[in-house]
Amino acid sequence: MRKSRVQRMVLATCLGSFLLVIFYFQSSLNPAAEDRILGTSWHGKSGRSPLQALYDSDQFEQSSLQATHQQRRDLLSSVCSRYTRKRRLLTPDDLRHLVVDDVHGLLYCYVPKVACTNWKRVMMVLTGQGKYRDPLEIPANEAHVSSNLRTLSEYSTPEINHRLRNYLKFIFVREPFERLVSAYRNKFTRHYNTAFHKRYGTKIIRRHRQEPSNEALERGDDVRFEEFVYYLLDPRTQHEEPFNEHWERVHSLCHPCIIHYDVVGKYETLAEDANYVLQLVGADASVKFPSSSKTTRTTDDMTAQFFEDISPFYQRKLFNLYKMDYLLFNYSIPSYLRLR
């Protein structure tokens, strides 16, 4: 009996250590003391952290850009207060998408299909201590090598709390259905994405196509958009495993109602918002955010075409699946949807 009780106590301790209670708005140390203990120093031009640069600027008359970002923060806070009743604990798995720049004091939550390759390139330049100078010189596949950038999940709990309190936290978002169609086009209509075809395409075709050919079942390289939608809405999908990061909702990847983001950038104003972040960082003038390709990107008109063959019933179900992203980041219901 006594041995069993001891075993239960050990198990409870282990589980408790696995869950990270992130109360980064509370601290027994002041920021200066934390900086001395954890060795933080800022490499921006002003010598201030990006977080200080952001909130110091709020003390003066705001520019239109600053006002826009304040409105985005306020809206995010308001929607979170309205729709989030219970504050849950963060686990290490929740922090895998937060890329850390200890040189400048940055936390970037990357969202696939929202210029994340270019942001990872920029983060490699910022953290590379001179190894990289031009983001575009870094191959796209190199930007996604996990060992090239550290994520917040790799730190101890005190180090995590320190960074969440003292670093500038930023995220970039995109119109949810435009991002979804972009993910579909990239992963299921490009011949080179054989890994996605094998892992996801074959399963989607097997479950959601009537009388599929043996070749389709084997290759999985001709998934139709409507089949992809059925897969997303199938209760078995999330029961078996989490959504892939390329079509997972932003609020599930970056937890904006638990982690308070200081800058919410948008794909629709990418160049302007990226430059704003780099200014706050105090990055060298030579560090430029790469301009995006206009020839291949998924547009609103293109997205509307993909939804033409989706019935109003499934349009509504899919909208409800991504509704929180629409609310949190102030995107309107697309005009092409037939929800009534």
Secondary structure by P-SEA (a helix, b strand, c coil): caaaaaaaaaaaaaaaaaccccccccccccaaaaaaaacccccccccccaaaaaaaaacccccaaaaaaaaaaaaaaaaaaacccbbbbbccccccccccccccbbbbbcccccaaaaaaaaaaaaacccccccccccccccccccccccccccccaaaaaaaaacccccccccaaaaaaaaaaaaccccccaaaaaaacaaaaaaccccccccccccccccccaaaaaaaaacaaaaaaccccccccccccccccccccccccccccaaaaaaaaaaaaaccccccccbbbbccccccaaaaaaaaccccaaaaaaaaaaaaaaaaaaccccccccccc
